[in-house]
Amino acid sequence: MKDSIHVSKENYLKAILEAEAEGHHVIPAMLAHWLEVSAPAVTMALKRLKRDGYVAVGADGVVRLTAEGREIAYHTALRHHLIERMLSEVFGMEWHEIHEEAERLEHAVSPAFEAKLKEKLGESGACPHGNSVLPASPAERKRRGEVQLSEAGAGRPYMVVSLHERDSKLLSYLHQSGIGPGKRLRVASQNYDQTVSIELDKGISILGRPAADAVWLKPLTSIVSKNNKNS
């Protein structure tokens, strides 16, 4: 568990914004889990954020960003996104290593350096995990024809298009399992215990539900059809 002193207000605000973007109702227990801090630490942090006008907590217990809080959260998410792309596109750092590094660096970037990153990389590109500045909601992903690995049909070929990236240990685990953006796989079976058996170039892997929920796929047939239309 992280020391609450090392979790800044920007971390809290960004976590709330990203959770909202994914379609979640944000409650204190979710923040404690995402940020790896204790429940009392979250309570204290939310009290300060509410006092300073960055969040509001409804009668239902749901935490919502104010306009000022949303602006700070988006700016932090944008810096994180740009740093991830810099580490990957400029320095060639591996996709499964950059999230934690970007978490550290996002608070140290000066406005001048941030402007240079925007100029060089632009704001609209995807990060190495396949995500925009803010993650798309499940509804938006499904409109694009994407499906979570935990719900993908057996026997069909897929390509990994994006990953939930907030958990560095999970990213490392997926990499070790042979799963990453652009990788092709076939779902062998959706199992009774909520695990998923998948066929990869390196052989068969079995993922539990939390890991499979973090992987978004697109059927290869739809990718091929789209490429044919564009050619």
C-alpha positions as CSV (number, residue, x, y, z in Angstrom):
1,M,0.0,0.0,0.0
2,K,1.3,3.4,-0.9
3,D,1.9,6.2,1.6
4,S,-0.9,8.7,1.2
5,I,1.7,11.5,1.3
6,H,3.0,10.4,-2.1
7,V,-0.4,10.4,-3.8
8,S,-1.0,13.9,-4.9
9,K,-4.3,15.7,-5.6
10,E,-3.6,15.3,-9.3
11,N,-3.5,11.5,-8.9
12,Y,-6.9,11.5,-7.2
13,L,-8.5,13.8,-9.7
14,K,-7.1,11.9,-12.7
15,A,-8.3,8.6,-11.2
16,I,-11.8,10.0,-10.8
17,L,-11.8,11.4,-14.4
18,E,-10.5,8.1,-15.9
19,A,-13.0,6.1,-13.9
20,E,-15.9,8.3,-15.1
21,A,-14.6,7.9,-18.7
22,E,-14.8,4.1,-18.3
23,G,-18.4,4.5,-17.2
24,H,-18.0,3.9,-13.4
25,H,-19.8,5.6,-10.6
26,V,-16.8,6.7,-8.5
27,I,-16.9,5.8,-4.8
28,P,-14.2,6.1,-2.1
29,A,-13.6,2.3,-2.0
30,M,-12.8,2.3,-5.8
31,L,-10.3,5.1,-5.3
32,A,-8.6,3.2,-2.5
33,H,-8.3,0.2,-4.7
34,W,-7.1,2.1,-7.8
35,L,-4.6,4.2,-6.0
36,E,-3.5,1.5,-3.5
37,V,-4.1,3.6,-0.4
38,S,-6.1,3.0,2.7
39,A,-9.7,4.0,3.2
40,P,-8.9,6.6,5.8
41,A,-6.3,8.2,3.4
42,V,-9.0,8.5,0.8
43,T,-11.4,10.0,3.3
44,M,-8.9,12.7,4.2
45,A,-8.0,13.4,0.6
46,L,-11.6,13.8,-0.5
47,K,-12.2,16.1,2.5
48,R,-9.4,18.3,1.3
49,L,-10.5,18.1,-2.4
50,K,-14.0,19.0,-1.5
51,R,-12.9,21.9,0.7
52,D,-10.8,23.3,-2.2
53,G,-13.6,23.0,-4.7
54,Y,-12.3,20.2,-6.8
55,V,-14.9,17.5,-6.1
56,A,-18.4,17.1,-4.8
57,V,-19.7,14.1,-3.0
58,G,-23.4,13.4,-3.5
59,A,-25.9,12.0,-1.0
60,D,-25.5,8.7,-2.9
61,G,-21.8,8.7,-2.0
62,V,-20.7,9.1,-5.6
63,V,-17.6,11.4,-6.1
64,R,-17.9,13.9,-8.9
65,L,-15.5,16.4,-10.3
66,T,-16.2,20.1,-10.3
67,A,-15.4,22.1,-13.5
68,E,-12.1,23.2,-11.9
69,G,-11.3,19.6,-10.7
70,R,-12.1,18.3,-14.2
71,E,-9.7,20.8,-15.8
72,I,-6.8,19.8,-13.5
73,A,-7.6,16.1,-14.0
74,Y,-7.6,16.3,-17.8
75,H,-4.4,18.3,-17.8
76,T,-2.7,15.6,-15.7
77,A,-4.1,12.9,-17.9
78,L,-2.8,14.7,-21.0
79,R,0.7,15.0,-19.5
80,H,0.7,11.3,-18.7
81,H,-0.4,10.5,-22.2
82,L,2.3,12.6,-23.8
83,I,5.0,11.2,-21.6
84,E,4.0,7.6,-22.4
85,R,4.2,8.4,-26.1
86,M,7.5,10.1,-25.7
87,L,9.0,7.2,-23.8
88,S,7.7,4.8,-26.5
89,E,8.1,6.7,-29.7
90,V,11.2,8.7,-28.9
91,F,13.1,6.5,-26.5
92,G,11.8,3.0,-27.6
93,M,10.8,2.0,-24.1
94,E,8.6,-1.2,-24.0
95,W,4.8,-0.7,-23.6
96,H,4.6,-2.7,-20.4
97,E,7.3,-0.6,-18.7
98,I,6.1,3.0,-19.4
99,H,3.0,3.5,-17.3
100,E,4.7,3.6,-13.9
101,E,7.5,5.8,-15.3
102,A,4.9,8.2,-16.7
103,E,3.2,8.3,-13.3
104,R,6.4,9.6,-11.8
105,L,7.3,12.1,-14.5
106,E,3.8,13.6,-15.1
107,H,4.2,15.8,-12.1
108,A,7.7,17.1,-13.1
109,V,7.0,18.3,-16.6
110,S,7.3,22.1,-17.1
111,P,4.8,24.0,-19.3
112,A,7.5,24.7,-21.8
113,F,8.5,21.0,-22.1
114,E,4.8,20.0,-22.3
115,A,4.3,22.5,-25.2
116,K,7.3,20.8,-27.0
117,L,5.7,17.4,-26.5
118,K,2.4,18.6,-27.9
119,E,4.2,20.1,-30.9
120,K,6.2,17.0,-31.6
121,L,3.6,14.3,-30.8
122,G,0.2,15.9,-31.1
123,E,-2.6,15.3,-28.7
124,S,-4.8,12.9,-30.8
125,G,-2.6,9.8,-31.1
126,A,-3.0,6.6,-29.1
127,C,-0.5,5.7,-26.4
128,P,1.4,2.4,-26.6
129,H,-1.5,0.7,-24.7
130,G,-3.9,1.7,-27.5
131,N,-5.7,4.4,-25.5
132,S,-6.5,8.1,-26.1
133,V,-5.9,10.7,-23.4
134,L,-8.9,9.3,-21.6
135,P,-10.0,5.7,-21.9
136,A,-13.2,5.1,-24.0
137,S,-16.3,3.8,-22.2
138,P,-17.3,0.2,-22.7
139,A,-20.3,1.4,-24.7
140,E,-18.1,3.4,-27.0
141,R,-15.7,0.5,-27.5
142,K,-18.6,-1.8,-28.4
143,R,-19.9,0.7,-30.9
144,R,-16.4,0.5,-32.5
145,G,-16.8,-3.3,-32.7
146,E,-14.5,-4.1,-29.8
147,V,-15.1,-6.8,-27.2
148,Q,-13.4,-7.6,-23.9
149,L,-11.4,-10.8,-23.9
150,S,-13.6,-12.0,-21.0
151,E,-16.6,-11.9,-23.4
152,A,-15.0,-12.9,-26.7
153,G,-16.4,-15.8,-28.6
154,A,-14.5,-19.1,-28.7
155,G,-12.9,-20.2,-31.9
156,R,-12.5,-16.8,-33.5
157,P,-9.3,-14.9,-34.2
158,Y,-8.8,-11.5,-32.7
159,M,-6.3,-8.7,-32.5
160,V,-5.6,-6.9,-29.2
161,V,-6.4,-3.2,-29.7
162,S,-6.1,-1.7,-26.2
163,L,-5.4,-2.5,-22.6
164,H,-6.5,-1.0,-19.3
165,E,-3.2,0.5,-18.1
166,R,-3.6,1.7,-14.5
167,D,-2.1,-1.5,-13.0
168,S,1.6,-1.8,-13.8
169,K,1.7,-5.3,-12.4
170,L,-1.1,-6.4,-14.6
171,L,0.7,-4.9,-17.7
172,S,3.8,-6.9,-16.8
173,Y,1.7,-10.1,-16.3
174,L,0.0,-9.6,-19.7
175,H,3.4,-9.1,-21.4
176,Q,4.8,-12.2,-19.8
177,S,1.7,-14.1,-21.0
178,G,2.3,-13.0,-24.6
179,I,-0.5,-10.5,-24.7
180,G,0.0,-6.9,-25.9
181,P,-1.3,-4.3,-28.3
182,G,-1.3,-5.6,-31.9
183,K,-0.9,-9.2,-30.9
184,R,-3.1,-11.8,-32.5
185,L,-4.8,-14.5,-30.5
186,R,-7.6,-17.1,-30.7
187,V,-10.0,-17.7,-27.8
188,A,-9.9,-21.5,-27.2
189,S,-12.7,-21.5,-24.5
190,Q,-14.5,-19.4,-22.0
191,N,-14.3,-21.7,-18.9
192,Y,-16.8,-22.4,-16.1
193,D,-14.5,-20.8,-13.5
194,Q,-14.5,-17.5,-15.4
195,T,-11.0,-18.0,-16.8
196,V,-10.3,-17.8,-20.5
197,S,-8.1,-20.2,-22.5
198,I,-6.4,-18.5,-25.4
199,E,-4.1,-19.6,-28.2
200,L,-1.0,-17.5,-28.9
201,D,2.1,-17.9,-31.0
202,K,3.9,-19.1,-27.8
203,G,1.2,-21.6,-27.0
204,I,-1.8,-21.8,-24.7
205,S,-2.3,-19.2,-21.9
206,I,-5.1,-19.1,-19.3
207,L,-6.2,-15.7,-17.9
208,G,-8.4,-15.0,-14.9
209,R,-11.4,-12.7,-15.1
210,P,-9.7,-9.5,-13.9
211,A,-6.9,-9.8,-16.5
212,A,-9.3,-10.8,-19.3
213,D,-11.5,-7.8,-18.5
214,A,-8.5,-5.5,-19.1
215,V,-8.0,-6.6,-22.6
216,W,-10.0,-5.2,-25.5
217,L,-10.1,-7.0,-28.9
218,K,-11.3,-6.6,-32.4
219,P,-12.3,-9.6,-34.6
220,L,-9.7,-10.0,-37.3
221,T,-12.4,-10.4,-39.9
222,S,-13.6,-6.8,-39.2
223,I,-10.0,-5.5,-39.4
224,V,-9.4,-7.2,-42.7
225,S,-12.7,-5.9,-44.1
226,K,-11.9,-2.3,-43.0
227,N,-8.4,-2.5,-44.6
228,N,-9.8,-3.9,-47.9
229,K,-12.2,-0.9,-48.0
230,N,-9.4,1.5,-47.5
231,S,-7.1,0.0,-50.1
